[in-house]
Amino acid sequence: MVKIMLGTITLTLQTHNSGSLPEFPGRFLHAAVFSLISSIDEEAGNYWHDMSGIKPFTVTLDYNQPRRNYVIQEGDILFLRINVWHRDWWYILAEISESMRVQIGPLQATIVDVYCEAPFGLPFREENILDLIQLRLESKPARKIEFEFLTPTLFNGTHGDITFPTAELVFASIVDKWNAGDIEDTLDKPRVKELCERVILSDWSGRTKRVYFGRDRGYTGFVGNFAFNLSKLSVEENQLITVLALFGQYCGIGRLSSQGLGQVKILLKNK
């Protein structure tokens, strides 16, 4: 049974000091989220932090205006956005309130506003993943999916990281994240991999980009665009693949998505 709830909580922050952040501050953001959770429920914070495998959230930091060298001044406004797809996380995050403190690397800030919403215009309620599925069932099958990889994207490989986002790697990663939500019946990953043999790469452009989460933690990932043709899929298969693609926009793709990597924008085309 599907129970996944999709929701985004946006925390408006006001900084108390000046400082600079790296281009990809994912490690700081990851730590900030777990610090918030632990301040609300220490036992849950420790459980989710120590749990191996995929964490059912992604986090990004948006600036109110362009920043030169990612320098933040005292009193600046920042937006911390957390996407989650597990109801246990929502029960904890719902306790976040204004005036709580947040530490992001060298920056100290206070939450001045909390806003919750669901993606894709979905209703903000439990099991709204079913509304996303229904939306695709009622829509015309897409003939093409375009992925825009906004932040470096990489995948686990047998002999190291893989940076070329093939259909099999992309959709297998999304299935893994889907199955990390609060569901009773997991998606059949081998079946999705088999479908990917008929998800045909039609065009791509891009490059690799190196990102550092500290002096000793460097990763190389892909940024750019991939387009896949879906014309060889049945209607049912098309619906499955397009639902997964949209979910991938929400949950991220590949490694370290809970630290801001693997962010994508999806475009479904009918022509």
Secondary structure, 3 states (H helix, E strand, C coil): CCCCCCEEEEEEEEECCCEECCCCCHHHHHHHHHHHHHHHCHHHHHHHHHCCCCCCEEEEEEECCCCHHHEECCCCEEEEEEEECCHHHHHHHCCCCCCCEEEECCEEEEEEEEEEECHHHCCCCCCCHHHHHHHHHCCCCCCEEEEEEEEEECECCCCCCECCCCHHHHHHHHHHHHHCCCCCCCCCHHHHHHHHHHCEEEEEEEEEEEEECCCCCEEEEEEEEEEEECCCCCHHHHHHHHHHHHHHHHHCCCCCHHHCCCCEEEEEECC
